[in-house]
Amino acid sequence: MPENRRIDLHTHSIFSDGELLPSELVRRAHVLGHKAIAITDHVDASNIEIASKVAEAANDIRDNWDIEVIPGVEITHVPPEVIDKLANQARKYGAEIIVVHGETIVEPVKPGTNRASAECPEIDIIGHPGLITPEEVQIAVDNDVSLEISARGGHCLGNGHVAKLGLEYGANLVLDTDTHAPGDLISYEIAERIALGAEIPEEELINVLKNNPERILNKHGIKL
């Protein structure tokens, strides 16, 4: 395996709108040299219990392959007022990583989602929060909620804005793929290029790609 191994904390399987079974998704990430991958399928109140199914699959895989598999969810397009409630429900169903689908320039996410997510310490990552404000970034920092730099087409258009504010306010920035299809997974080298394209300084790459995601996992007792 390469010395630098990917940690991707935002991907999707057939349990929502992804194309792959959890096992194939993880196998493809393993071949690319990933150290860890979180499966964070889209949920709202109608299907929050799928977190338990992902957790069951993750346990089988992580016990047999040299890759850490983390069950999670992405709370998606819900009223901002219920984000905290759904996050706590997801934890009860076995979600170890909780992402919220942030306010992005390419999807009609309800205004107020970024703020509600930043205010909820139970949230780990605001996914592709391209419309985030300086005040919301500061709230996220205060509550130890991370901000995502995205490799996904469309969502990545806000990367420069997120990176600039994140670096200015000292946010915990992570780079994820939001994988839905096999070709969405990326190598560590491609992740470096995406981060540099968002004007992440070279000396910050190790934090965005390795140290910051490991810090999130460490909060939940997951040691890599």
C-alpha positions as CSV (number, residue, x, y, z in Angstrom):
1,M,0.0,0.0,0.0
2,P,1.2,3.6,-0.6
3,E,2.5,5.6,2.3
4,N,-0.2,8.2,1.9
5,R,-3.6,6.5,2.0
6,R,-7.0,8.1,1.4
7,I,-9.6,8.6,4.1
8,D,-13.0,9.4,2.5
9,L,-15.8,10.1,4.9
10,H,-18.6,10.7,2.4
11,T,-19.8,8.0,0.0
12,H,-23.1,6.4,-1.1
13,S,-24.2,2.8,-1.7
14,I,-27.3,1.2,-3.1
15,F,-29.0,1.9,0.2
16,S,-29.7,5.4,-1.2
17,D,-28.7,6.6,-4.7
18,G,-25.3,5.0,-5.1
19,E,-24.6,2.4,-7.7
20,L,-22.6,-0.2,-5.6
21,L,-23.2,-2.6,-2.8
22,P,-21.2,-1.6,0.3
23,S,-18.8,-4.5,-0.2
24,E,-18.0,-3.5,-3.8
25,L,-17.7,0.2,-2.9
26,V,-15.2,-0.8,-0.1
27,R,-13.3,-3.2,-2.4
28,R,-12.8,-0.5,-5.0
29,A,-11.6,1.9,-2.3
30,H,-9.3,-0.8,-1.0
31,V,-7.7,-1.3,-4.4
32,L,-7.1,2.4,-4.7
33,G,-5.1,2.3,-1.4
34,H,-7.7,3.8,0.9
35,K,-7.0,3.6,4.7
36,A,-10.7,4.2,5.6
37,I,-14.0,4.9,4.0
38,A,-17.3,5.9,5.5
39,I,-20.6,4.8,3.8
40,T,-23.0,7.7,4.4
41,D,-26.2,7.1,2.5
42,H,-28.9,9.8,2.2
43,V,-31.5,9.7,4.9
44,D,-34.5,11.6,6.3
45,A,-37.1,10.5,8.7
46,S,-38.5,8.0,6.2
47,N,-35.4,5.8,6.1
48,I,-33.1,6.7,9.0
49,E,-33.0,3.0,10.0
50,I,-30.8,2.1,7.0
51,A,-27.9,3.2,9.2
52,S,-28.2,-0.2,11.0
53,K,-28.0,-2.1,7.7
54,V,-24.9,-0.2,6.6
55,A,-23.4,-0.9,10.1
56,E,-24.0,-4.6,9.7
57,A,-22.3,-4.7,6.3
58,A,-19.4,-2.5,7.6
59,N,-18.7,-4.9,10.5
60,D,-18.4,-7.9,8.1
61,I,-16.0,-6.1,5.8
62,R,-13.8,-4.4,8.4
63,D,-13.2,-7.7,10.2
64,N,-11.7,-9.3,7.1
65,W,-10.0,-6.6,5.0
66,D,-7.2,-4.1,5.6
67,I,-9.4,-1.1,5.5
68,E,-11.5,0.7,8.1
69,V,-15.2,0.9,7.1
70,I,-17.3,3.4,9.0
71,P,-21.1,3.3,8.9
72,G,-22.8,6.6,8.6
73,V,-25.5,8.7,7.1
74,E,-25.9,11.9,5.1
75,I,-29.0,13.8,6.4
76,T,-30.4,15.3,3.2
77,H,-32.9,18.0,2.2
78,V,-34.7,18.0,5.6
79,P,-36.1,21.0,7.5
80,P,-33.2,22.5,9.4
81,E,-35.3,22.3,12.6
82,V,-35.1,18.5,12.6
83,I,-31.4,18.0,11.9
84,D,-30.5,17.6,15.6
85,K,-33.3,15.1,16.1
86,L,-32.3,13.0,13.1
87,A,-28.7,13.1,14.0
88,N,-29.4,11.6,17.4
89,Q,-31.7,8.9,15.9
90,A,-28.9,8.0,13.4
91,R,-26.5,7.4,16.3
92,K,-29.0,5.0,17.9
93,Y,-29.1,3.1,14.6
94,G,-25.3,2.7,14.5
95,A,-24.1,5.7,12.5
96,E,-20.6,6.6,13.5
97,I,-20.1,9.4,11.0
98,I,-22.9,12.0,10.4
99,V,-22.8,14.2,7.4
100,V,-25.4,16.8,6.5
101,H,-26.1,17.8,2.9
102,G,-25.0,21.4,3.1
103,E,-26.3,24.5,1.2
104,T,-24.7,24.2,-2.2
105,I,-24.9,26.3,-5.3
106,V,-26.3,23.4,-7.4
107,E,-29.2,22.0,-5.3
108,P,-32.2,23.7,-3.6
109,V,-31.2,22.9,0.0
110,K,-33.4,24.7,2.5
111,P,-31.7,28.0,3.7
112,G,-30.7,27.6,7.3
113,T,-29.3,24.1,6.8
114,N,-25.7,25.2,7.1
115,R,-26.4,27.1,10.3
116,A,-28.5,24.4,11.9
117,S,-25.7,21.9,11.1
118,A,-23.0,24.1,12.5
119,E,-25.0,24.5,15.7
120,C,-25.3,20.8,16.3
121,P,-22.2,19.2,17.9
122,E,-23.6,15.8,16.9
123,I,-22.8,16.6,13.3
124,D,-19.4,15.6,12.1
125,I,-19.3,17.2,8.6
126,I,-21.3,19.7,6.7
127,G,-21.0,18.3,3.2
128,H,-20.2,20.7,0.3
129,P,-21.4,23.8,2.2
130,G,-20.7,26.2,-0.7
131,L,-23.1,28.9,0.5
132,I,-21.7,29.1,4.0
133,T,-21.2,32.5,5.6
134,P,-18.4,33.6,7.8
135,E,-20.7,33.6,10.9
136,E,-21.7,30.0,10.2
137,V,-18.1,29.0,9.8
138,Q,-17.3,30.4,13.2
139,I,-20.3,28.6,14.7
140,A,-19.0,25.3,13.1
141,V,-15.6,25.9,14.6
142,D,-17.1,26.6,18.1
143,N,-19.0,23.3,17.9
144,D,-16.2,21.2,16.3
145,V,-18.2,20.6,13.1
146,S,-16.0,20.0,10.1
147,L,-16.4,21.5,6.6
148,E,-16.0,19.6,3.4
149,I,-14.0,20.3,0.3
150,S,-15.8,18.2,-2.4
151,A,-14.5,16.2,-5.3
152,R,-18.0,15.9,-6.8
153,G,-18.9,17.8,-9.9
154,G,-21.1,20.8,-9.2
155,H,-20.5,20.8,-5.5
156,C,-16.8,21.4,-6.1
157,L,-17.6,24.8,-7.5
158,G,-17.9,26.2,-4.0
159,N,-14.6,24.7,-2.8
160,G,-12.6,27.9,-3.1
161,H,-15.1,29.8,-0.9
162,V,-15.2,27.1,1.7
163,A,-11.5,26.7,1.8
164,K,-10.9,30.4,2.1
165,L,-13.3,30.9,5.0
166,G,-12.3,27.6,6.6
167,L,-8.6,28.5,6.7
168,E,-9.3,32.1,7.8
169,Y,-11.4,30.9,10.8
170,G,-9.5,27.7,11.6
171,A,-12.2,25.2,10.6
172,N,-11.5,21.5,10.4
173,L,-11.4,21.0,6.6
174,V,-11.7,17.6,5.1
175,L,-11.7,16.4,1.4
176,D,-14.3,13.8,0.5
177,T,-15.7,12.5,-2.8
178,D,-19.4,12.2,-2.3
179,T,-19.1,9.0,-4.3
180,H,-22.2,7.7,-6.1
181,A,-20.6,5.7,-8.9
182,P,-17.3,3.6,-9.3
183,G,-15.5,6.3,-11.1
184,D,-16.1,8.9,-8.3
185,L,-13.5,7.3,-6.0
186,I,-10.1,9.0,-6.3
187,S,-6.5,8.4,-5.3
188,Y,-4.6,10.3,-2.7
189,E,-2.7,12.1,-5.5
190,I,-5.9,13.3,-7.2
191,A,-7.2,14.5,-3.8
192,E,-4.0,16.5,-3.4
193,R,-4.7,18.2,-6.8
194,I,-8.3,19.0,-5.9
195,A,-7.2,20.6,-2.6
196,L,-4.5,22.6,-4.3
197,G,-7.1,23.7,-6.9
198,A,-9.2,25.0,-4.0
199,E,-6.1,27.0,-3.0
200,I,-5.3,25.0,0.1
201,P,-1.7,25.7,0.8
202,E,0.7,22.9,0.2
203,E,1.7,22.8,3.9
204,E,-2.0,22.2,4.8
205,L,-2.5,19.2,2.6
206,I,-1.5,16.7,5.2
207,N,-4.1,18.2,7.6
208,V,-7.0,18.3,5.1
209,L,-6.3,14.8,3.7
210,K,-5.1,12.9,6.8
211,N,-4.9,14.6,10.2
212,N,-8.3,16.3,10.1
213,P,-10.3,13.2,9.1
214,E,-8.4,11.1,11.6
215,R,-9.3,13.6,14.2
216,I,-13.0,13.1,13.4
217,L,-12.6,9.4,13.7
218,N,-10.7,9.6,16.9
219,K,-13.6,11.5,18.5
220,H,-15.7,8.4,18.0
221,G,-13.0,6.0,19.3
222,I,-11.9,4.9,15.8
223,K,-8.1,4.6,15.7
224,L,-6.4,4.1,12.3
